[in-house]
Amino acid sequence: MIPTQNINFTIYGSQSQELIGVAEGTLPNFEAMTETISGAGLAGEIDVPVLGHFGSMTVELNWRTMTEAAAELNQQKSHQLDMRASIEVYDEKTGNIRTVPMKVVVISVPKSLNLGNLNVGAGSDSSSELEVVYIKIWYDGKEVIELDKFNYIYRVNGVDYLESVRRDLGKV
């Protein structure tokens, strides 16, 4: 199967569980925190990822115009977003096209609200940026990634990479 494109997407907000109007959403980037090591036995430096720890992660929602939903997401509290996509995949053996669902749930807190521009007969290009503290991703009905920064959980395809860390810290 060859994934070819996102067919469409929806984003639901935590307050109303209703579809919130966005023109585009940018999903977070998983960038591991690292420590540079060097010394005897190494031919140079190595940036070693810190197990299950990631830098700041944000989700950005671009709005056609400023909306009530954008204002709501700027309330200084946690917000859950439920983002869903239908992904088109091509079966190179049969030539058939089918869809695969992807679901991303994030718990986030607001970082910024850009009100955008005021122009005649044009959108305002407003945007919201939210800091992600929790994310869980399903692809084709299978849980593929879960990261909970407050509870030391990082699972990929069922493997919990921070289980031993929670145990070491007395959090199990």
Backbone torsions as a table, in degrees:
resi	resn	phi	psi	omega
1	MET	NA	133.4	179.4
2	ILE	-115.6	112.4	175.5
3	PRO	-65.8	129.0	-176.2
4	THR	-108.3	-36.8	-177.2
5	GLN	-172.4	160.4	168.5
6	ASN	-80.0	126.8	178.1
7	ILE	-78.8	-47.6	178.0
8	ASN	-165.8	172.9	-179.8
9	PHE	-149.2	161.4	173.8
10	THR	-135.2	152.8	174.3
11	ILE	-133.8	125.4	178.3
12	TYR	-109.8	141.5	-179.8
13	GLY	-95.5	160.0	-175.5
14	SER	-75.2	-32.1	-174.7
15	GLN	-70.6	-45.5	-173.3
16	SER	-109.4	-12.2	-172.6
17	GLN	52.9	25.9	176.6
18	GLU	-107.6	157.1	177.0
19	LEU	-58.5	129.1	176.0
20	ILE	-102.3	142.8	-173.7
21	GLY	-82.1	113.5	176.0
22	VAL	-133.8	153.9	176.1
23	ALA	-90.2	-29.3	-175.6
24	GLU	-163.5	146.5	175.9
25	GLY	-125.6	138.5	176.6
26	THR	-111.6	119.7	-177.8
27	LEU	-77.6	159.4	-177.9
28	PRO	-70.3	161.3	178.4
29	ASN	-107.4	128.8	175.9
30	PHE	-88.0	99.7	177.7
31	GLU	-117.5	112.1	-175.6
32	ALA	-62.6	142.9	168.0
33	MET	-69.9	143.9	-177.8
34	THR	-133.0	159.8	172.8
35	GLU	-128.0	129.2	178.9
36	THR	-82.6	125.1	176.3
37	ILE	-116.0	148.9	176.0
38	SER	-157.4	163.8	176.9
39	GLY	141.9	-165.2	-177.4
40	ALA	-56.7	136.4	178.8
41	GLY	88.1	-4.8	178.8
42	LEU	-120.2	136.1	178.3
43	ALA	-91.9	62.7	179.7
44	GLY	124.0	-157.2	-178.7
45	GLU	-105.8	151.5	175.5
46	ILE	-134.5	128.8	171.5
47	ASP	-86.2	107.2	-176.7
48	VAL	-94.7	122.7	177.7
49	PRO	-64.5	141.8	173.9
50	VAL	-82.6	120.9	-173.7
51	LEU	-48.5	118.3	174.1
52	GLY	68.5	11.8	-178.6
53	HIS	-112.8	136.2	-175.3
54	PHE	-131.5	151.6	176.0
55	GLY	-68.4	-176.5	178.7
56	SER	-53.7	135.2	179.3
57	MET	-124.3	131.3	-179.9
58	THR	-127.9	155.2	170.0
59	VAL	-118.8	138.1	-179.5
60	GLU	-120.8	133.7	176.8
61	LEU	-115.5	122.7	178.3
62	ASN	-100.4	125.8	-176.2
63	TRP	-103.6	142.2	174.2
64	ARG	-61.8	-45.6	175.7
65	THR	-141.4	163.9	176.3
66	MET	-59.0	135.6	-177.2
67	THR	-133.8	167.7	174.6
68	GLU	-63.0	-36.9	178.4
69	ALA	-62.4	-38.3	178.2
70	ALA	-63.9	-42.4	178.3
71	ALA	-64.8	-42.6	179.8
72	GLU	-59.3	-41.5	-179.5
73	LEU	-71.6	-7.7	176.9
74	ASN	-93.3	-0.3	174.4
75	GLN	-63.3	136.3	-174.9
76	GLN	-77.8	73.8	177.6
77	LYS	-161.9	175.1	179.1
78	SER	-71.8	144.4	176.4
79	HIS	-131.6	135.0	174.6
80	GLN	-101.2	132.4	175.4
81	LEU	-117.1	136.1	177.5
82	ASP	-114.8	106.6	-176.0
83	MET	-109.4	131.2	-178.0
84	ARG	-130.1	142.1	178.7
85	ALA	-134.1	150.9	170.6
86	SER	-109.7	117.8	-175.2
87	ILE	-106.2	130.1	178.0
88	GLU	-84.3	131.3	176.2
89	VAL	-126.3	147.0	-177.8
90	TYR	-113.7	127.0	176.7
91	ASP	-89.7	106.6	-175.4
92	GLU	-67.9	-18.9	179.8
93	LYS	-80.7	-39.3	-176.3
94	THR	-103.8	-19.2	-175.9
95	GLY	81.5	6.4	-179.7
96	ASN	-85.2	149.9	175.8
97	ILE	-112.1	135.7	175.3
98	ARG	-139.5	173.0	178.6
99	THR	-111.7	150.5	177.4
100	VAL	-127.5	130.8	178.2
101	PRO	-82.3	144.1	170.1
102	MET	-128.0	133.9	177.9
103	LYS	-127.1	133.7	178.3
104	VAL	-128.6	122.5	176.2
105	VAL	-113.1	128.1	176.9
106	VAL	-125.8	146.0	166.9
107	ILE	-111.2	129.2	-170.0
108	SER	-144.9	165.4	173.8
109	VAL	-127.1	147.2	-174.9
110	PRO	-70.0	138.7	173.8
111	LYS	-109.1	-42.9	-178.5
112	SER	-155.7	155.2	173.0
113	LEU	-131.9	113.9	178.0
114	ASN	-97.4	114.7	-176.7
115	LEU	-71.2	-19.8	175.7
116	GLY	85.7	-147.0	-173.9
117	ASN	-117.9	157.3	170.7
118	LEU	-115.2	112.5	178.3
119	ASN	-135.1	153.9	178.8
120	VAL	-74.3	128.1	175.3
121	GLY	65.6	30.8	-178.3
122	ALA	-144.2	157.8	174.1
123	GLY	-69.8	164.8	-177.6
124	SER	-94.0	-12.7	-177.5
125	ASP	54.6	45.4	175.6
126	SER	-75.1	158.9	178.8
127	SER	-152.1	153.1	174.7
128	SER	-121.4	137.2	174.1
129	GLU	-119.1	129.9	-177.9
130	LEU	-126.4	138.4	177.2
131	GLU	-81.6	127.7	-177.4
132	VAL	-89.9	124.9	175.6
133	VAL	-109.3	-16.3	178.6
134	TYR	-147.3	139.8	175.7
135	ILE	-148.7	139.5	175.2
136	LYS	-137.5	132.4	-174.7
137	ILE	-124.7	131.5	172.7
138	TRP	-114.9	139.2	175.7
139	TYR	-129.7	122.6	-178.8
140	ASP	54.3	39.3	176.8
141	GLY	82.4	-2.4	-178.0
142	LYS	-107.6	132.1	175.9
143	GLU	-69.2	122.2	-176.8
144	VAL	-111.2	-33.2	179.9
145	ILE	-145.3	138.2	170.0
146	GLU	-140.2	128.5	176.6
147	LEU	-131.1	122.8	176.2
148	ASP	-125.1	100.5	-173.3
149	LYS	-66.1	-31.1	-178.6
150	PHE	-80.5	-25.2	-174.7
151	ASN	-112.4	15.2	175.7
152	TYR	54.5	51.4	176.6
153	ILE	-120.9	126.9	171.5
154	TYR	-143.9	104.8	-178.8
155	ARG	-115.9	136.2	173.2
156	VAL	-130.6	120.3	-178.8
157	ASN	48.7	43.1	175.1
158	GLY	87.1	-9.5	179.3
159	VAL	-91.8	121.1	-179.2
160	ASP	-94.6	102.1	-175.3
161	TYR	-74.6	-14.8	179.9
162	LEU	-108.5	8.9	-179.9
163	GLU	-57.8	-46.5	-179.7
164	SER	-67.7	-32.4	177.9
165	VAL	-66.1	-44.7	177.2
166	ARG	-58.9	-43.4	179.4
167	ARG	-63.2	-46.4	179.9
168	ASP	-59.1	-34.2	-177.9
169	LEU	-89.4	-0.4	-179.0
170	GLY	74.3	26.2	-177.3
171	LYS	-102.7	9.7	-178.9
172	VAL	-95.6	NA	NA
